Amino acid sequence: MQHPDNIYLDMNGIVHNCTHPEWNDNYLNRLSEKEMTFGIFQYIDKLIQTIKPRKLIYMAIDGNSVPPTLKIETLIGMIVLQVVHLEPR
């Protein structure tokens, strides 16, 4: 298997999954910052060891408020387009 030149990681998904594990649904049993950080680095290391990119590892992290707002605007735009197409002419 040929390894890719580049790997692009969406860190939001990685951070969320490593800081909110499915097995930890008890609010009082929260992970420490050290445990969360270790989990994130462990997951990234596993990805890199599995995929073995040859040149670049790009880790993208975006802010808290922009993506949800942009997603909502996109969804509203799609709904408006669907409604316009459904209305009789």
Biotite code that builds the C-alpha atoms (Angstrom):
import biotite.structure as struc

atoms = struc.array([
    struc.Atom([0.000, 0.000, 0.000], chain_id="A", res_id=1, res_name="MET", atom_name="CA", element="C"),
    struc.Atom([1.300, 3.408, -0.946], chain_id="A", res_id=2, res_name="GLN", atom_name="CA", element="C"),
    struc.Atom([1.123, 5.957, 1.844], chain_id="A", res_id=3, res_name="HIS", atom_name="CA", element="C"),
    struc.Atom([-0.411, 9.364, 1.088], chain_id="A", res_id=4, res_name="PRO", atom_name="CA", element="C"),
    struc.Atom([1.695, 12.511, 0.900], chain_id="A", res_id=5, res_name="ASP", atom_name="CA", element="C"),
    struc.Atom([-0.625, 14.486, 3.168], chain_id="A", res_id=6, res_name="ASN", atom_name="CA", element="C"),
    struc.Atom([-3.129, 13.920, 5.939], chain_id="A", res_id=7, res_name="ILE", atom_name="CA", element="C"),
    struc.Atom([-5.666, 16.559, 6.941], chain_id="A", res_id=8, res_name="TYR", atom_name="CA", element="C"),
    struc.Atom([-7.207, 16.196, 10.400], chain_id="A", res_id=9, res_name="LEU", atom_name="CA", element="C"),
    struc.Atom([-10.401, 17.899, 11.558], chain_id="A", res_id=10, res_name="ASP", atom_name="CA", element="C"),
    struc.Atom([-9.343, 18.404, 15.150], chain_id="A", res_id=11, res_name="MET", atom_name="CA", element="C"),
    struc.Atom([-12.826, 19.425, 16.342], chain_id="A", res_id=12, res_name="ASN", atom_name="CA", element="C"),
    struc.Atom([-14.081, 15.877, 15.931], chain_id="A", res_id=13, res_name="GLY", atom_name="CA", element="C"),
    struc.Atom([-10.973, 14.388, 17.496], chain_id="A", res_id=14, res_name="ILE", atom_name="CA", element="C"),
    struc.Atom([-11.033, 16.747, 20.484], chain_id="A", res_id=15, res_name="VAL", atom_name="CA", element="C"),
    struc.Atom([-14.752, 16.183, 21.067], chain_id="A", res_id=16, res_name="HIS", atom_name="CA", element="C"),
    struc.Atom([-14.514, 12.392, 20.916], chain_id="A", res_id=17, res_name="ASN", atom_name="CA", element="C"),
    struc.Atom([-11.457, 12.311, 23.175], chain_id="A", res_id=18, res_name="CYS", atom_name="CA", element="C"),
    struc.Atom([-12.955, 14.674, 25.760], chain_id="A", res_id=19, res_name="THR", atom_name="CA", element="C"),
    struc.Atom([-16.483, 13.213, 25.743], chain_id="A", res_id=20, res_name="HIS", atom_name="CA", element="C"),
    struc.Atom([-16.035, 9.445, 25.520], chain_id="A", res_id=21, res_name="PRO", atom_name="CA", element="C"),
    struc.Atom([-19.222, 7.380, 25.152], chain_id="A", res_id=22, res_name="GLU", atom_name="CA", element="C"),
    struc.Atom([-18.410, 5.291, 28.223], chain_id="A", res_id=23, res_name="TRP", atom_name="CA", element="C"),
    struc.Atom([-18.211, 8.382, 30.437], chain_id="A", res_id=24, res_name="ASN", atom_name="CA", element="C"),
    struc.Atom([-21.836, 9.511, 30.715], chain_id="A", res_id=25, res_name="ASP", atom_name="CA", element="C"),
    struc.Atom([-21.583, 10.190, 34.455], chain_id="A", res_id=26, res_name="ASN", atom_name="CA", element="C"),
    struc.Atom([-21.208, 13.935, 35.042], chain_id="A", res_id=27, res_name="TYR", atom_name="CA", element="C"),
    struc.Atom([-19.358, 13.324, 38.325], chain_id="A", res_id=28, res_name="LEU", atom_name="CA", element="C"),
    struc.Atom([-16.843, 11.021, 36.619], chain_id="A", res_id=29, res_name="ASN", atom_name="CA", element="C"),
    struc.Atom([-15.285, 13.626, 34.359], chain_id="A", res_id=30, res_name="ARG", atom_name="CA", element="C"),
    struc.Atom([-11.879, 13.205, 32.759], chain_id="A", res_id=31, res_name="LEU", atom_name="CA", element="C"),
    struc.Atom([-9.055, 15.389, 33.987], chain_id="A", res_id=32, res_name="SER", atom_name="CA", element="C"),
    struc.Atom([-7.371, 17.810, 31.600], chain_id="A", res_id=33, res_name="GLU", atom_name="CA", element="C"),
    struc.Atom([-4.314, 15.571, 31.627], chain_id="A", res_id=34, res_name="LYS", atom_name="CA", element="C"),
    struc.Atom([-6.413, 12.507, 30.668], chain_id="A", res_id=35, res_name="GLU", atom_name="CA", element="C"),
    struc.Atom([-8.127, 14.431, 27.860], chain_id="A", res_id=36, res_name="MET", atom_name="CA", element="C"),
    struc.Atom([-4.829, 15.741, 26.484], chain_id="A", res_id=37, res_name="THR", atom_name="CA", element="C"),
    struc.Atom([-3.284, 12.275, 26.640], chain_id="A", res_id=38, res_name="PHE", atom_name="CA", element="C"),
    struc.Atom([-6.300, 10.817, 24.805], chain_id="A", res_id=39, res_name="GLY", atom_name="CA", element="C"),
    struc.Atom([-6.043, 13.417, 22.033], chain_id="A", res_id=40, res_name="ILE", atom_name="CA", element="C"),
    struc.Atom([-2.315, 12.823, 21.475], chain_id="A", res_id=41, res_name="PHE", atom_name="CA", element="C"),
    struc.Atom([-2.777, 9.060, 21.658], chain_id="A", res_id=42, res_name="GLN", atom_name="CA", element="C"),
    struc.Atom([-5.505, 9.181, 18.984], chain_id="A", res_id=43, res_name="TYR", atom_name="CA", element="C"),
    struc.Atom([-3.443, 11.433, 16.680], chain_id="A", res_id=44, res_name="ILE", atom_name="CA", element="C"),
    struc.Atom([-0.423, 9.172, 17.114], chain_id="A", res_id=45, res_name="ASP", atom_name="CA", element="C"),
    struc.Atom([-2.517, 6.110, 16.210], chain_id="A", res_id=46, res_name="LYS", atom_name="CA", element="C"),
    struc.Atom([-3.808, 7.839, 13.059], chain_id="A", res_id=47, res_name="LEU", atom_name="CA", element="C"),
    struc.Atom([-0.313, 8.846, 11.969], chain_id="A", res_id=48, res_name="ILE", atom_name="CA", element="C"),
    struc.Atom([1.141, 5.377, 12.646], chain_id="A", res_id=49, res_name="GLN", atom_name="CA", element="C"),
    struc.Atom([-1.708, 3.776, 10.679], chain_id="A", res_id=50, res_name="THR", atom_name="CA", element="C"),
    struc.Atom([-1.806, 6.154, 7.685], chain_id="A", res_id=51, res_name="ILE", atom_name="CA", element="C"),
    struc.Atom([1.908, 7.095, 7.610], chain_id="A", res_id=52, res_name="LYS", atom_name="CA", element="C"),
    struc.Atom([1.769, 10.337, 5.608], chain_id="A", res_id=53, res_name="PRO", atom_name="CA", element="C"),
    struc.Atom([5.022, 11.090, 3.800], chain_id="A", res_id=54, res_name="ARG", atom_name="CA", element="C"),
    struc.Atom([5.109, 14.905, 3.770], chain_id="A", res_id=55, res_name="LYS", atom_name="CA", element="C"),
    struc.Atom([2.480, 16.833, 5.684], chain_id="A", res_id=56, res_name="LEU", atom_name="CA", element="C"),
    struc.Atom([0.155, 16.509, 8.660], chain_id="A", res_id=57, res_name="ILE", atom_name="CA", element="C"),
    struc.Atom([-2.353, 19.374, 8.663], chain_id="A", res_id=58, res_name="TYR", atom_name="CA", element="C"),
    struc.Atom([-4.445, 19.827, 11.808], chain_id="A", res_id=59, res_name="MET", atom_name="CA", element="C"),
    struc.Atom([-7.384, 22.206, 11.426], chain_id="A", res_id=60, res_name="ALA", atom_name="CA", element="C"),
    struc.Atom([-9.153, 23.693, 14.443], chain_id="A", res_id=61, res_name="ILE", atom_name="CA", element="C"),
    struc.Atom([-11.897, 26.259, 14.029], chain_id="A", res_id=62, res_name="ASP", atom_name="CA", element="C"),
    struc.Atom([-13.667, 28.487, 16.515], chain_id="A", res_id=63, res_name="GLY", atom_name="CA", element="C"),
    struc.Atom([-16.776, 27.836, 18.567], chain_id="A", res_id=64, res_name="ASN", atom_name="CA", element="C"),
    struc.Atom([-19.283, 30.254, 17.089], chain_id="A", res_id=65, res_name="SER", atom_name="CA", element="C"),
    struc.Atom([-18.502, 30.397, 13.377], chain_id="A", res_id=66, res_name="VAL", atom_name="CA", element="C"),
    struc.Atom([-19.132, 26.809, 12.214], chain_id="A", res_id=67, res_name="PRO", atom_name="CA", element="C"),
    struc.Atom([-22.586, 26.378, 13.839], chain_id="A", res_id=68, res_name="PRO", atom_name="CA", element="C"),
    struc.Atom([-23.689, 29.773, 12.515], chain_id="A", res_id=69, res_name="THR", atom_name="CA", element="C"),
    struc.Atom([-22.420, 28.961, 9.046], chain_id="A", res_id=70, res_name="LEU", atom_name="CA", element="C"),
    struc.Atom([-24.092, 25.556, 9.164], chain_id="A", res_id=71, res_name="LYS", atom_name="CA", element="C"),
    struc.Atom([-27.411, 27.098, 10.207], chain_id="A", res_id=72, res_name="ILE", atom_name="CA", element="C"),
    struc.Atom([-27.186, 29.705, 7.429], chain_id="A", res_id=73, res_name="GLU", atom_name="CA", element="C"),
    struc.Atom([-26.448, 26.968, 4.890], chain_id="A", res_id=74, res_name="THR", atom_name="CA", element="C"),
    struc.Atom([-29.366, 24.851, 6.099], chain_id="A", res_id=75, res_name="LEU", atom_name="CA", element="C"),
    struc.Atom([-31.736, 27.853, 6.008], chain_id="A", res_id=76, res_name="ILE", atom_name="CA", element="C"),
    struc.Atom([-30.593, 28.620, 2.452], chain_id="A", res_id=77, res_name="GLY", atom_name="CA", element="C"),
    struc.Atom([-31.240, 25.010, 1.401], chain_id="A", res_id=78, res_name="MET", atom_name="CA", element="C"),
    struc.Atom([-34.701, 25.048, 2.993], chain_id="A", res_id=79, res_name="ILE", atom_name="CA", element="C"),
    struc.Atom([-35.577, 28.334, 1.291], chain_id="A", res_id=80, res_name="VAL", atom_name="CA", element="C"),
    struc.Atom([-34.493, 26.913, -2.084], chain_id="A", res_id=81, res_name="LEU", atom_name="CA", element="C"),
    struc.Atom([-36.632, 23.821, -1.518], chain_id="A", res_id=82, res_name="GLN", atom_name="CA", element="C"),
    struc.Atom([-39.666, 25.924, -0.569], chain_id="A", res_id=83, res_name="VAL", atom_name="CA", element="C"),
    struc.Atom([-39.236, 28.158, -3.620], chain_id="A", res_id=84, res_name="VAL", atom_name="CA", element="C"),
    struc.Atom([-39.133, 25.100, -5.868], chain_id="A", res_id=85, res_name="HIS", atom_name="CA", element="C"),
    struc.Atom([-42.237, 23.617, -4.225], chain_id="A", res_id=86, res_name="LEU", atom_name="CA", element="C"),
    struc.Atom([-44.447, 26.711, -4.564], chain_id="A", res_id=87, res_name="GLU", atom_name="CA", element="C"),
    struc.Atom([-46.805, 26.709, -7.557], chain_id="A", res_id=88, res_name="PRO", atom_name="CA", element="C"),
    struc.Atom([-45.942, 29.203, -10.256], chain_id="A", res_id=89, res_name="ARG", atom_name="CA", element="C"),
])
